[in-house]
Amino acid sequence: MARIRKGAAKPVPGFLEDDPSTGYLPGRTWPTVRYGLTTILAAALLVFAIEWIVRGDFFGTVDFFLQPFKPGWTTIIVFALVLVGLDALLGRSHQSLMIVAPLTLALAFVGHQKSHYLGDPLYPTDFLFARQIVALMPLLVRERPWTAIMLAAAIIGGLTLLVYCWRSWRRRVPILSRKGRLARLALAVPLLAFFVSIMDYATFSWTRDRLQIIPIMWDQKENYASNGFALAFAMNVPMAHVSAPPGYSQKTMDAIQRPDVAASVPDEKPDIVVVMSESFWDPAQLPGVSIKPDPIPTVRALRSGSMFSPEFGGMTANIEFEALTGFSNAFLPAGSIPYQQYVRTPTPSLATFLKSEGYNARAIHPGTNWFWNRGAVYADFGFKDFKSEETLPPMEKRGPLASDAAMTDEIIREADASDDPVFFFAVSLQNHGPYEPYRYSNPTHSVDAPISPWARESLLSYAEGSADADRGLQRLIDWAKARQRPTVIAFFGDHLPPLGPVYVETGFLKDNVAPRKEPSADAALEHHDTPLIIWSNRSGPVQNLGSVSPAFLPYHILTTAGITHPYYTGFLGALREHYRVVDRNLLLSPAGEATPDWARQKQIDPKINDFRLIQYDMMFGKRHSAPDFFPETVEKLVAHTS
């Protein structure tokens, strides 16, 4: 820098000059190199911290960065470019760290917690139901109050420290020169834009391949483990868009075989009551556990088979989606939630069809109507009415939540008051996790198991809730037996309960949650089957169904009711002869023959491909198949074009 004469104007600083954080001091050279090295070092430390938090394994994180076929160093360069670009916008060197670091470290922490409790990594779409998580906070606080207090204190302290550091940095660090800011933007923006352009996992990218970024969208746990949290999270952003299946066209849809089945209902239309019981499962399956008396005697006596849940420990809305529509999550991006992302227009469902046949189609859930976006979704599904916490009469609570007994009372009251045949879809709330010890002050069961006192009491809380759900089913059965109107009752659990440490301590699972991709079909059935009952007051319980995906429930329920439909009993009935489980990782035939990783095979069974085509056509496409498969929708719904 030239010497400044007294009284002369101060020259405009050169690129990155007067920026102490770059290591530049008068008389020293290479400020650009120093700034670049400092930024890369900061990015490397940040990315390492993110991966360490998410993985919870220091040596596993080190191994991720040392392996030549993992994109750890690519992630560091991307983070460095983000920091450089934000520095230019903020006008101070390295101030971008005060935004990027807290944000990404918080995401890493949330991602680790989700993986720990639910078994799935954090997806961008998870933020669509942030409100639901906030609504569950009281239950979480009840289970671990000191953890909640410490977490709140840490958040307040962290925000206070961040504000102090931000203001201090703004006062002490000089503003970057205009030339320095433009140079940073000229470097960062084009490279970041190019990087974004190659991140669409649906298209091949030679550059992405050379950078060792390999999308593994069919196995998200491996996707996050192989590509790292940040890149895998970014690759999941496009999941809001569902691509058309190969060959989708009107000609392709016309070529799908139409079943010789028309829509029909009996002269005496049966009432249909479907109860999806929150986290309902048989806790006697836990090794070494004895619960007395039996918490689920009614279910054990009437069991028709099992419902193979596509989820574990949560994500109730995805089971609802299949059970009501007869469609499958297997054909949607992994981690997606149709209720949040895809159901935005009228969508065919059991409610749509039965309402067109004169049924009073109603939904009941004693929680809030916005939870899982149910209010809007049920309207799009064709329900005439949805009773929720906001519109139900005051519900008696059992523990902290509305009781199953109160919900059963409401079902019976509304059904008896209806002159028209009714279709009820009810989602219970009482036995929602977490299962804090001593949830109920008057337990009627005892648990004997070689586990810790905390786990034993947590399991007792769950068993008490399961017993209440079983009693609710028995009450519905007794009510229906006394009725003259034919009545069909379906009852099933949405997924296994989030018992966490109880699974580990009893040896049922190695971790708190089941792996998304199971080593065998038997393991998948063990960790995803929940009890299923389909019962009629004319013919008793349906028997020997085996394990079935929720997408096949419309077929079994309508068949029991003596109702036919081109799609629900025609197409699904024909498909059911070949498959009883259609999951994104597993196909299972009626005889038990398993086809794992079927979606990755070059040749997919045409029957499964037809299933996918019809679903895409009705949810995202031009609804070419509506007149033949969903005739009740043709005049009432506006075609939705992709």
Buried (B, 14 or more C-beta within 10 A) or exposed (E): EEEEEEEEEEEEBBBBBBBEBBBBEEEEEEBBEBBBBBBBEBBBBBBBBBBBBBBEEEEEBBEBBEEEEBBBBBBBBBBBBBBBBBBBEBBBBBBBBBBBBBEBBEBBBBBBEBBEBBBBBBBBBBEBBEEBEEBEEEBBBBBEEEEBEEBEEEEEEEEEEBEEEBEEBBEEBBBBBEBBBEBBBEBBBEBBEEBEEBBBBEEEBEEBEEBBBBBBBBBBBBBBBBBBBBBBBBBBBBBBEBBBBEEBEEEBBEEBEEBEBEBEBEEEBBBBBBBBBBBBBBBEEBEEBEBEEBBBEBBBEBBBBBBBBBBBBBBBBBBBBBBBBBBBBBBBBBBBBBBBBBBEEBBBBBBBBBBBBEBBBBBBBBBBBBBBBBBBBBBBBBBBEBBBBEEBEEBEEBBEBBBBBBBBBBBBEBBEEBEEBBBBBBBBBBBBBBBBBEBBEEBEBEBEBEBEEEBBBBBBBBBBBBBBBBBBBBBBBEBBEEEEBBBBBBBBBBBBBBBBBBBBBBEBBEEBBBBBBBEEBEEBBBBBBBBBBBBBBBEEBBEEBBBBBBBBBBBBBBBBBBBBBBBBBBBBBBBBEEBBBBBBBBBBEBEEEBBBEBBEEEEBBEBBBBBBBBBBBBBBBBBBBBEBBBBBBEEEBEEBEE
